Amino acid sequence: MLRRTFLTKASLASSALVLPKYSFSMAPVFEEYVQTETSYGKIRGLKTNGVNIFKGIPYAGKVSGERRFKRPGDLKPWTGVKDALTLGAPAIQPPRRGEPEPSEDCLFLNVWTPANDDKKRAVMFYSHGGGFVGGSGGAAHQDGANLARNFDVVVVQTNHRLGLLGFLYLDDVAGAEYAGSGNMGILDITEGLKWVHENIAEFGGDPDNIMIFGESGGGAKTSCLYAMPEAAPYFSKASIESGPGVRMLTQETAQETTLQLLHELDIPVSNWKKLLDLPADELLRIQGKLPFVAPFQEKNNTKNLMEKTAGGFGQVVDGKVLPHHPFDPKAPEMSKNKPLLVGWNEDEYTFFAWERKDTDFAKLNFDTLINRLEPQFGADSSRIIEAYRKSRPNASAPDIFIAISSINMMGLGSIEIAEKKVKQGGAPVYLYNFGYKSEKKIPGTDYAMGTPHAMDISFKFNNEVPPKEGEGDPGSFFGGNRPERFQASHNFAALWTNFAKTSRPFAKDVPTWPSYDLETRRTMIIDTDCKLVNDRFSSEIELWKSIGKI
């Protein structure tokens, strides 16, 4: 092992990592170079405020040119010392503020570690969200430095193929050479896991104690890894965060999307290879012209976990790379003995209200609420409203709408996963609700964000921290300005890092968190003051079960 440190004492601003919409302290600090070895060659990173950070490490070979829509080429070793000082290119998508220009060749990862030593630390391997068409492993709100510094873990995040370059299903038109093409983005992540297993000991990590986790689309990616034979040897536990509502594609739906794409490009099926010659930017433009399919689905009586609408991209249940839906009809046998965390944010829908500029929900009353719900729930709408008004007697009509929409979008799937995992036996599963309430208002309304989709990211990465002495609190884009959020962030991060270390989520001053069972249905409410609640949604869950939603 070669672990040398080169002192340079240069003041290097970290503004390249900071996205203004997420505010946490990232003041310029003095840094020094650190060097280590990988199985492909030596790399040089930066020691910053007690954390060794390596950015833009290649973990697999080319995926452009003749490798487009195929598994990555082999990573070629290098001579000398490769700089791992700046982020690698994210996958093809609109440019990301503070990050390099997107590129088809995007297979890079980032590592944050307390030290490149012989200590075997738990490894937390994160898959970013972004609905399968956006995101990267270099986003500021998921910066891994505070987890590494404050909780003594190693954090890894990858870039991987997205959109049609990562999930275009070509098996039926292109043959065996392109087998698994609809899951290339997930196979990229698997290559990242293999790299970590092979190299993480050089970064002070334990290759036999790797936790995979992810939020939103990253939660869906984690679900797939949990059920993928190729990924099975490379992780020991998992956390699925606000991810169960993300669809999986059948082969039939994925094929329909492929035919739509070829039709849009005026390419006959027999000439599909023309896709190999089109510039990546042109493919991105055409991708944007396909019918928009939201990556999330609200469960209803006609759509189960296999979404039937073509036009969107995501993992394909192809019977090969992904043999079956991860949790349909049951939890995957290959991960029977791997502990699982699963849960959602209390007010998931407020994020989508903000994103879609939906201000009408805030004007609802109990006369108009049923009209808003009927397109989705039909004749069951009045029954659902009645049940929620009974269980929440002080809630307003907008409150009821947010509660119904949020649990239907992410909560029911989380509960379903937990219950299927319990029925399987084997390793424990832990169910949570993130409940810290932000006071920030949804623009155009007087309605608070509460606990929206994606707010958990900066909290679980411990990036909601008190400002340094002499600095004012800039606030958090979603999290607001109240100092109570710092304790909630610490609690979240402590629970997750201890789960990574021991397979059991615990933290100081947090109630003991027993595993989920079908009798008590214990759920941890993660907040400034965490609470363990038995059968929290009992009457509501019985309603959802009675109408076939869970």
N, C-alpha and C positions, 0 to 999 in steps of 0.2 A: 504494500500500500504506500502510495506517495501522497503525503498530506503536508504541503509546505505553505507557509503564509508569507506574502510579500507586503511589506508596509509601504504605503504610498501617501497616506495622510492627505487626501484630497477631499475637499468639500464638494460632494456631488449631490445636486438637487434630485429629488425623487419625483419631480412633477410629472415625468413621463408616465408614471403609474396612476396618477390621480385623475379621476373623472370628477369635475366640479359638482355634479349632481349628488355625489356621495361625499359627505364631509366628515373626515376624522383626521386626527393630527398626523401629518406626514411631513414635518419640518425637515429641512436639509440637515444632514448630520455628517460627521466625519466617517470615512469608510476606509477599508483596506482590502487589498486583493487576497483571495484565498484560492488555493489550487488543489484539485483532487484528480483521481483517475476514474475512468469508466472502462468498460470492456471494449470500447471503441477508440479510446484515446484520452489524453489529458484535457481538462477544462479549467477555466479560471472564472471565479465568481467574485462577489463582494461580501465582506463582513460589514453589516450595517446595524449599529445599535445592538450588538450581541447576537445577531442572526446571520448565518451564512446563506446567501441568496444566489441561486444559479438560475438564470433565465434563458429561454430559447435553446434548450438542449435538444438536438435532434434525437428522436427515439426510434425512427424507422426511416426507410428510404423514400424514393420518389413516388408520388401518386399522380403525376402529370404525364402527358405524352402517351406512350403505349401502356402506362400503368393506370390511366384513367378508368374508373369503374372497377378496378381490380384491387386485390390485396397489395399493400405497400411493397415496393422493392426492398432488397436487403440494404441495410445501413452500412456504408463503407467506412472502415476505420480511417483515422486521420493521423498525420504526424504532427509533431509540435504540440502547442497548447492552443486549443480553441477557446475563444472568449465566450463566456456565458453571462454577459453583462446586460443585455437588452432583450426585450421580449421578442419571440419569434413571430412570424406572420400568422395572423388568424386565418381561418378558412374563408373562402370566397363569400362575401357579403358586402353590404354597404360599408364604407370606411368607418372605423371605430376611433373615437376621439382618444388621443393619447397613446395609440397603438400603431404598430407598423401597418403598411399597406397590406390588405388581404392578398393571399396568394393561394393558388391551387396546391402547391407544395407547402403544407401547413403543419406537418407532424413534428411539433416541438412541445416540450414540457418545461415546467418551472418547479424548482425545489426550494423550500425554506426549511432550514435545519438549525438547531441550536449549536451544533458543532459537527465537523467531519471527524468523528472519533470512533472508538470501538464499542460505544454504548448502543445497546439494541433498543431503540425507541419505537413506540407504536407509530405506524405510518397511516396517514389519513389521505386517501386518494379521492379527489373531488372531480365530479363531472359537472360542468357548467350547464345552466339552463339557456333558454333562448328559443324554445319551440322548434328545434332541429334546423333552423335556418339562420340563427344568429348566436352571438356570444363567443367567449374565448376563455382560456385559462389565465388571462392576464388582467381581468377586470379589477378595478380598484377596490370595490366593496367586498371582494372575496380574497384580498391580499392575505397571504398566510403567515406574515411575519409575527403578528401578535399571538397566534396560536402556538407557533414554535417557541417564541420568547417566554410567554407567560405560563405555558402548560407543558413544555418539554416534549413535544412531538415533532415528527417530520411531516410536512405537508407537500403534496404533489398535485399539480393540475396540468391537464393536457389541452392542446388544441387538436381538433380532429375534423374530418370532412363533414360538411353540413349540406342541407338542401339536396338538390338532385345529384350533386357530385358525391354525396355520401350515402344517399338512400334511393337512387333510381333503380328500380327492379327491372333487370334485363334478362333474367334467367330464361324466360319463355321465348324471347326473340333472338338472344345471342348464344345460347347453348352453354355447354359445360364449362367453357373457358371463363365465363362470367358468373359462375355459380356463387351465390351469396351476395350478389351485387347490391341488393336492396338493404344490406346491413353493413356496408363498408365503413360507415361512421362508427358503428359499435365495434367492428373488428379493429379499427384504428385504436380505440380506447383499450382493447384487449392487448394490442401490441405495446401500448404504454404500460399496462400492468406487467407484461413480461419483462420489459426493460427495468421496471422498478424492482421486480423480484431478483433480477440478475445483478443490479447495481446499487441498490439502496443501502447496503451495508457500508459502502464507501461514504455515505452521507449520515452515518450514525443511526440508521434505521434498521428495523428487524424485518427481513424478508418473509418471515413466517407469522407476522402479526400486521396484516394490512387490512384496513377498513375501507370499503368503498362507500361513498355517499354522494348525494346530489339533490338539487332542488329543481322543481318544475320539470322541464325537459330532462334535466340531469337526474331527477328522480326516476323518470321513465327509463333512462339509459341504465341507471343502477338496477332497476327491476329486471331489465334484460340480462345484464351481467350475472345477476343472481340465478338466472335460469339457463345460462349458456355453458355448455360443456367445455368450450375452449378457455373460458375465463376461470372455471372452477378451481384450478390449482393455485391461483394467484391471489386469493383473498380469503379472509377468515370470518368476516362479519360485514354487515351492511346497514345503511340508513337510507330510507326512501322518504323524501321531504317534499310535501305538496306535489307529488308526482302521480298518484294513482289515476287522476282524471285525464291523463294523456293517453290518446288512442294508440292502439297497435293496428297495423294494417294486415289484412288478409292478402294472400297472393293475388286474388281476383281484383281487389281494389287497387293494389299496387300496379298491376298490369294495366288497368284502365287509365291510371295516371300516366303511365309510359306512353300509351297510345294517344292520349290527349297532347302530350308533349310533341310527339312526332307529327301529329296533325298540325299543331301550331307552327312547326318549322317546315311544313310541307315536305316531309321526308317519308317515303314509303317504308313500311316495316322491313322490307327486304334490303333497304339501304341504310339501316340503322347506324352503320359504322360511320356515317357522316358526323355523328355526335362526337366522335373522337377528334375531328378536325376543327370543330368550332372553338373559338376563343372562350375562355372561362367567363369573361365578362358578358359575352353574348348569351351564354347559358344562363347566367344570373338574370339577364334582362327577360329572357323567355320564361324563366321560372316565375317571375313576377306577374306574367300575363295569364298564368293558369288560374282557374277558379280558386279563390281563397278558401282554405279550410282551416279553421282555428285549430291549434294543436290540442286544445282542451275540449272535452265533451262533458256536458251535463247528462248524467244518466237518466234515461226515460224508458218508457215501456217498449219502444221500438228499436232502441240502440243499446247494445250491451257494450262490453269492453272492446269489441271489434267494430270500429267505426266503418260504415258502409260508403261514405262519401269520398269520391276520388278527387284528386287535385293537390292534396297536401303530401308532405314528406315526413317520414319517420320510420322506425324499425318495422320490418316485415316478418310476420310469422311464416317463414319459408320452409319449415320442416327440416332445415339443414343447420344453418348458423344458429337460428332461433327455433328449436324444435316445436315449441308450443307456447301459447300465451303464458307469461310467467306465473300468473295466479288464476288461471282458468283451465280446467275446473277446480284445481287445487294448487297448493303451494308446491314449488319445484322440489322434487326428491333429492336432486343433487346438492341442495343447500339445506337439507333437513337439520343438520347439526351446526349450522351457522347462525348465530344470534342476529336479531333484526330489530331496528328501530323504525317506526313508521308513524306519520302524523301529518297535521296540516295546521294552517294559520286560522285563527278564529274568524277573521273577516276577509277571506280570500277575495271576494268579489269587488271590494272597494278599489283594488288595483285595476281591475278591468273597467270599472266605472271611470277611473282617472284616465286610463289609456284610451278608451273609446269615447271620452267626453260625454259620458252618460250622466247627465244631471237630472233627468226626468225621474229617476228612482227616488230622489230626495223629496219630490213633490207628492209622492203617493199618499193616499189615505186608504182606509179600509174598504171604501167603495170601489176604488180604482185598482187596488192591489190584485184582485182576482183577474182583472183584464190583463195585467202584466204577466201573470203566471200561467194563464190558460194556454197560450201557444205551446208551452213546454209540457205542462202537466194535465191538460185537458180537464176531464170530469173530476179528477182527483184534487183539483186546485182548492176548492172550498174546504174539503176535508183536511188538506195540509195546513191551510191558514187557521182553521179552527184548532188543530192540535198545537200549533205554535203559539197561538194567542193564549191557550190554556196553560202551557208550560212557561210562558214569558208574559205574565199579565201586565207588566209595566212597559212593554216594548211598543214602540211606534210602528206604523206601517212600513216605513223605510227600514227599521231595525229587523222586522220580520222578513222582509224581502232579502236583506243582506244575509241573514242567518240561513234561510232556505237555500239561497243561491250558493253560498260558500260551502255548506256541508254537502250539497248535491254535486258540486264541482270537484271537491278534493276529499271531503270528510268521509263520505260513504265508501269510497274505494279504499281509504286508509283502514277503516273499520273492517271491511271485507277481507283485506289482506291479513290483518291481525287475527281475525277469527279463523281463517283458513290455515294460518301458520300454527295456531293453537291446536286445531283438530289434527294436524299432521303429527304432533308430538315432536320430540327432539329438542333443539335449542329454543330458548325463550324468545318471545317477542314483546316489545315495550311500545305502548301506544301513548302519543302525546298530543297536546294542543298548545300551540304558541299563543299566548293571551295578552302580551303587553300591549296597551292601548296608546297609540300615538294621537296627540291632540291636533296634528296637522289637518287642515281642511281640504277636501276635494275641491279643486278649482271650480268656481261657478256655483258652489253650494255652501251651506253652513254645516255640512255633515263631516264629521271627523273620519280620518282614514282608519282609525282603530288598528287592527292587525292585518294589513293587506298582504296579498300574495307578494313574495320576494322580500318582504321586510326582514324575514328571518336570516337572510344571508349575512348582512353586516353584523347581526347580533351573534350568530353562532361562530363567526370568525373572530369574535372579540374585537371588532373594529368600531364598536360604540364605546369609547373610552373617554375618561375625563381629560380635558385639555391640560397641556403643560402649564406650569406656574407662569403667570404673566400673560397667558393667552386667553382670549375669550372663547366661549363655546360657539362654534359656527352652526351647531345644530346638525340634524340628519335629514336627508331628503324625505324619507318616509317616517323615520323614528321620532321626529320632532325635536323639541328643545328641553324637555324635562330631564333633570339629572338622574331620575329614577331609572332611566333606560340603561345606565352604565351597569347597575347591579343585575338587571335582567340579562344583559349581554354576557356578563361574567358567569351567571348561572347557566346559561345556554352552552357557552363554550366549555365550562367545567364538566357538565353532564356528557357532552359529546366526546371530549378528550378522554375522560375516564372510561367511557364505553369502548373507545378505541384501544385503550391500554388493557382493560380487564374483562371486556365483554359484559360489563354491568354499568349502567348509567347512575352515577352518584355525584354529589357535590356537598361541600360544607354548607350548613344551614338550610339544606333542601331535604324535605321528608324522604325517608327510604322509599325507593321506587320498585315495588314488586313487579314481576312480569304479568302480562295480560292473561286473564283466564275468562271462561265463559260464564262463570258464576258472579264474580265481582265486577268484571270489565273495568279494571282500574286504569285511569288515565291521568297522566301528569300534566298539569297546567303550568307551563313555563312562563314565568313573570318575574317581577322584582321580588315578590314573595311567592314561591312556587307552592302549589297545592296538589295533593293526590285526591282524586275524586272517584268514588265508586259509581259505576253505571250512570255516568253523567247525563247521557241523552236517552235514558231508558224509554220514556213514552214516545219520543220522536223516532227512535230507532225501530220500535215496534210498528209505528205507522209506516216507515219506509219499507220494512220487511213485508208488511201486509199488502203493499201495492207493487211489490216486486222490484224494488230498487236496490235491495241488498240481500 
